[in-house]
Amino acid sequence: MIEIILDGITGNHRLFANSLGGLYTLIINLIEILSFLALIATFVFLYRRNLLKVPRLVKSELNGWPKLDANYILLGELLFGWRHIYHEWCRCNLTGTSAKSLSKIQAL
């Protein structure tokens, strides 16, 4: 988040890439993996909450707003996750690269 803000203020792109070198690429790739895992976990939570009917999640005190609130939060997380995946897909297509060479692009 700090990098995004500083990139906007300074007008640079990937401000820390040069100073961190290969560590920067590693950190970015780990963030990508964690983002994808969070997206999968969100699907699992939505499935458990709405289709599996786990006993502790279908109690009467969770009807109404608590259930809607939880679903809204999970759906918001899905939107953020899909936006991230779509952004990466567009970046690959615009640069003419495959997903295998993303780490090379991120190092630039």
C-alpha positions in Angstrom: 0.0 0.0 0.0 2.9 2.4 0.8 4.4 1.7 -2.6 1.1 2.5 -4.4 0.8 5.8 -2.5 4.4 6.8 -3.1 4.2 5.8 -6.8 1.2 8.1 -7.2 2.9 11.0 -5.4 6.3 10.7 -7.2 4.9 9.6 -10.6 7.1 6.6 -10.6 6.2 2.9 -11.2 7.4 0.2 -8.8 9.4 2.6 -6.7 11.0 -0.1 -4.5 11.8 -2.6 -7.4 15.4 -1.2 -7.9 16.3 -1.0 -4.3 15.0 -4.4 -3.3 16.0 -6.3 -6.5 15.0 -10.0 -6.4 13.3 -9.6 -3.0 10.8 -7.3 -4.6 9.8 -9.9 -7.2 9.5 -12.5 -4.4 7.3 -10.3 -2.3 5.0 -9.4 -5.3 4.7 -13.1 -6.3 3.8 -14.1 -2.7 1.2 -11.4 -2.6 -0.2 -12.8 -5.9 -0.4 -16.3 -4.4 -2.0 -15.1 -1.2 -4.6 -13.1 -3.2 -5.6 -16.2 -5.2 -5.8 -18.3 -2.0 -8.0 -15.7 -0.4 -10.3 -15.8 -3.4 -10.6 -19.6 -3.1 -11.2 -19.3 0.6 -14.0 -16.8 0.0 -15.7 -19.2 -2.4 -15.4 -21.9 0.3 -16.9 -19.6 3.0 -19.9 -18.7 0.7 -20.5 -22.3 -0.1 -20.4 -23.3 3.6 -22.6 -20.4 4.6 -25.3 -20.7 2.0 -25.3 -24.2 0.5 -23.9 -26.6 3.1 -26.0 -25.2 5.9 -23.5 -25.7 8.7 -25.5 -26.0 11.9 -23.9 -23.1 13.7 -24.5 -20.8 10.7 -28.2 -21.5 10.4 -29.3 -20.6 13.9 -32.3 -18.2 14.2 -30.2 -15.4 15.7 -28.2 -15.2 12.5 -31.3 -14.7 10.3 -31.9 -11.4 8.7 -29.2 -8.7 8.8 -26.3 -10.8 10.2 -26.6 -13.3 7.3 -27.0 -10.5 4.7 -24.0 -8.6 6.2 -21.8 -11.7 6.1 -22.8 -12.4 2.5 -22.2 -8.8 1.5 -18.7 -8.9 2.9 -17.9 -12.1 1.2 -19.3 -10.9 -2.1 -17.2 -7.7 -1.8 -14.1 -9.8 -1.2 -15.0 -11.7 -4.4 -15.2 -8.5 -6.4 -11.8 -7.4 -5.1 -10.3 -10.8 -5.9 -11.8 -10.9 -9.4 -10.6 -7.4 -10.1 -7.1 -8.3 -9.2 -7.1 -11.4 -11.4 -8.6 -9.4 -14.3 -6.0 -6.7 -13.9 -3.2 -9.3 -14.1 -4.8 -10.9 -17.1 -5.1 -7.6 -18.9 -1.5 -6.7 -18.0 -0.3 -10.0 -19.6 -2.4 -9.4 -22.7 -1.3 -5.8 -23.1 2.4 -6.6 -22.8 2.1 -9.7 -25.0 3.5 -12.0 -22.3 2.4 -15.3 -20.7 1.7 -15.8 -17.1 5.0 -17.7 -16.8 6.9 -14.5 -17.5 5.0 -12.3 -15.1 7.9 -12.3 -12.6 10.2 -10.9 -15.4 7.7 -8.1 -16.0 7.4 -7.3 -12.3 11.2 -7.0 -12.0 11.3 -4.2 -14.6 
